[in-house]
Amino acid sequence: MNIYTSFNNQNRIRNSSQNAAFGFAYNVISLLLTFIFRTVFIKILSAEYLGINGLFTNILNLLSLAELGVGTCIAYRLYNPIANDDPVRVAMLMDFYKKIYRIIAAVVLVIGLSIMPALKYLIKDISELPPNVNLDFVYFLFLINNVSSYFFSYRLNLVLADQKSYKNSIYNIIQMTVVNAIKILFLVLTKNYTLILILDIAIKIVMNFVYSLIVRKQYAFVFSLKETLDKETKKAILKDTMGMLSYRIGDNLSNSIDNILISSFVGMSIVGIYSNYSMIIVAVCTILAQLFSATSASLGNLRQKADVKKYREIYEHLHFVNLWIASCCVICFYVLINPFITVWIGQEYLLDKLIVAVLAINMFCGQMRHVNYIVIDTSGLFTKQKWRPIAEQVINLILSIVLVKFIGLSGIFIGTIVSRLVLQVWMEPCLIYKTQFQAKPTIYFIKLAFFVIFTIGVGYGLGELMSLMDNSLGFVVLKFAVTMVVPSIILAIMLFWTKDFKYFWGLVMRICRRIKRKFSRKTF
């Protein structure tokens, strides 16, 4: 095979559809497996163990700041040489990233070990910890699990940049299935929390190593080349990385700060209760992120080859569907989460309805920006507003600490909402439209205002209507069916005349016809 024609730049829509389909399948299966494992976990252990999981997971998410956004910079720098079929340039970049990731692993390990003596200060009441749990050792296991991933993840970014993220999804499905099956088996047999963590680490290291070898073999034409990156490009990458650092700080603090504050100011048992809600939120958000991130390589490729008008048109279509999906998911979460928790594990694990409403608002603020985040990543705009995410999280932290003392748990999430409204919601689209399209984001805010009003109105109305029904299993299933369908029907009736709706309706029809033709050929 000629190494200069090795990258397969296929049709962008086909790549995005395939990546999205497998990414969606992985996240649905991941949610199902996580749900099964958590159900067994709760029945055998307790909410305090869930609290430990939530706290340490979020501490290590903060430590992943040491990655400095290198993964995003990898994809951003790889789009051009892949689009131009230049494996020599790709080989140079991958060799550089391998060295960077090894340094990152060492930094995370050192910082992680250095904060170990402070762990007890992040727990409001140390007596809430389960008996026979060595806090430092459990944290060390979480740390090793986190650090080990850096030795393999840089190769996975090449698969992503080559518009083949579906391969990563297939691997992740296999890994999740194996890991959770073994963990459930040993949890039932031993009821030993620490042993489960050790098994988790061992299995993941082995499977990551095997998949890393597979990727190396598939891209042998890249990894067989021994080329060194020039100093100018290294400096440019480090500059981009420092710009991305602020976005990493913003996102990681926003996603991780909640459990740490809950543990410090409210209590470990509440961390465990909230973690059930957080699991659902993270699962839904991850599925949405996967659906849209499947288009990231295609958007990066499109930006290199298309004119500004075409690029803006695709962006606005994607933003429309982003708002549609985010709105429907948030409505479903608000209406269904407490009935679901009641049927699943009981009323003792419920949060107040007002807190659920605040969580839903916070969820919408985060999920409406998936396409913005992709454009910022693929266009290198993370260098343009280095201060904004940091300032946003300073506001978030101060407000959350103040409000939690006056109004309790909901104050932590209100702090996050206010910080997003003040600096994130309006600044990102302004940056994108100014730098990418040389236009004002008027249409963006019109769409956003419509979907905000729709989400609040339909969410409240359905919530009140569904509250008239019992929370037995049968009625919860009925609520789920109604809440999944009704918002989209209302939106379709209201928006069928718009160019965004017509574009995606036509796209869906083309995909359906293609599937039908393939099925017909296989059948006959």
Secondary structure, DSSP 8 states (H G I E B T S, - for coil): --GGG-S----HHHHHHHHHHHHHHHHHHHHHHHHHHHHHHHHHS-HHHHHHHHHHHHHHHHHGGGGTTHHHHHHHHHHHHHHTT-HHHHHHHHHHHHHHHHHHHHHHHHHHHHTGGGGGGGSS-GGGS-TT--HHHHHHHHHHHHHHGGGTHHHHHHHHHTT-HHHHHHHHHHHHHHHHHHHHHHHHHH--HHHHHHHHHHHHHHHHHHHHHHHHHHTHHHHT------HHHHHHHHHHHHHHHHHHHHHHHHHHHHHHHHHHHT-HHHHHHHHHHHHHHHHHHHHHHHHHHTTHHHHHHHHHHS-HHHHHHHHHHHHHHHHHHHHHHHHHHHHHHHHHHHHHT-GGG---HHHHHHHHHHHHHHHTTHHHHHHHHHHTGGGT-THHHHHHHHHHHHHHHHHHHHHTHHHHHHHHHHHHHHHTTTHHHHHHIIIIISS--HHHHHHHHHHHHHHHHHHHHHHHHHTTS--SHHHHHHHHHHHHHHHHHHHHHHHTTSHHHHHHHHHHHHHHHHHHHHHHHHH-
